[in-house]
Amino acid sequence: MATLSTTLRAGQETPVRRRGASLRSTGWILFWIAIFGLLVLPIVLFLLVAVSPALFEQGPSWFSLAAFRQIATPTFLPAVGNTLLVGTGAGAAATFFGGAIAWTVNRTDVPLRPLWSSSMFALLLAPSYLIALGWERLLEPGGVFDVLGVPSSGLRGLVYGPVGVTAVLAVKGLPFAYLAVSGALRGLGDEFAAAARVHGGGPAQAARITAALLAPAVWSSFAIVFAESISDFGVAATLANDAKFPIATYTLYNAVQAFPVDFPVAAAVGWVLLAMAGLAVFAQHRALRGRSYRVLSGRSRRARRHLLRGSRRVGVLVGLLLVELIALGVPVFGALSASVISGLGNLDGSHGFTLDNYARVIASPALHGPLVFSVWMGAATATVAVLLALVAARLLTGSEGRLSRRVLDLLLLTAVALPGIVFSAGYIFTYNLPITNALGIHVYGTPLLLLLGYIATALPSTTRLLVGTVGQVQLSLPLAARVHGAGAIRSWIHTALPLLARPLISAWLLTFGATLLELPVSELLYPPGQPPVAIGITKALSNYDYGGGTAMEVLAVLLALAVMGLAWGLWALLAPTGWRRIGTTA
């Protein structure tokens, strides 16, 4: 009877299993269609310009390598070497300092832990060009230090060069490293270090084991900071350009802005950037190949915080304060001071401190309209990007589909390596072609095209942030729920979602903040009459309204911080107690 009953139940479950398999197959098809439309098609069309200029009417040749020969000349080659140098330095520095901050906040009793964590999100909201300009305002000849009589010639020579460019890019990469390592630390309990101590190992050996288990997060952190650094345009256009230190992205920008436009050379530089990003992927795969890092399960134990006492406590606090001063102090001082000065930019010398700039932004639709538009676009971008990134992270950390994992990994990091302004040009090419209009795809000049550009640029970094945490969730957890009769969605909600809820919220807030002040994509894809806040700021500054432009920037950052505070407040009030305890220390 038992055998017959089991057979009958198996027969009844067969249609359900078939429907589940069909739904999964449909979901994967839709996912790959989204990846193709967001990442593959625009990237391929742009890169084809380098070898086939005639494809987009950029030259007479259907096949040519002239663009690559041109970037191999002394005019372009130094920019390539400089880019590789600062990218490697920024990736290593951001991973080291971001990981150290993450360990300090998550594994010690250092005071003001919420402040250090919040400062990482605040740093994320500061565009790289703002950080660079803040330092330039201090150190440039006739700048703040010169006015105050502070000797700065030695520091000026250091900042205006590869050291300064690398430092600014590393500062910009700190939030990515911090979030990647923090997510992995929350899922790593004390049992492995305790096992080392039980078998006679000391603190150094326990720390080495912990560091080895954090390898996926560390390599993900380096890869994303490296790719973000080599594709950054803000620092290349400000500090690096003023220091006469050529960077590949600015060389590419010059090719796009030249008259006539030299898209083949721009695309050839894009190929070089992709090759550099490929080096990071290769190093990551070589380091992690053949190893498993699935440490998060139902038997994981909460980690205990290390107690800091005496000089060690003071040293850690001084180090954190120094990092925050370098990373946030300069841009915050520059933005706040400019936003409360009346007549900034006038030559008559009549200046004063006032809050009228903020009143103008709040009262004028032309000034606050872009801010409202960017908030909605940021929320929509974050929601879609996190959902797609969760699926992508599941595929990248799964055991099935080895080829698809490699293809997706390469596509995501390839998209990171492409500068946003060039990625936007690919969208303009792709969605303004006659064939797209013939297919009924009319998104050019609409908010939808801008949203697609935002999602495409946010998806790679959001996926990288979730890979470390998703890779720690053992597949046996949802399978156990399925054995006890739960469906696929219900089993995931009750087993995986509690473990991933906090990282998902962090990823959403990260994407929202990054999108809010995004500039390169906004510059080329914003619809007429609906400028995002970054365009509103640049227009105000170009019209010499420095007070209004910086006031818009300050309000945008404050609004983003308010959204983050609201999100974590709702988490503290509404999330189940068990969910909130996951990833915390005893």
Order of alpha helices (4+ residues) and beta strands (2+ residues): alpha-alpha-alpha-alpha-alpha-alpha-alpha-alpha-alpha-alpha-alpha-alpha-alpha-alpha-alpha-alpha-alpha-alpha-beta-beta-alpha-alpha-alpha-alpha-alpha-alpha-alpha-alpha-alpha-alpha-alpha-alpha-alpha
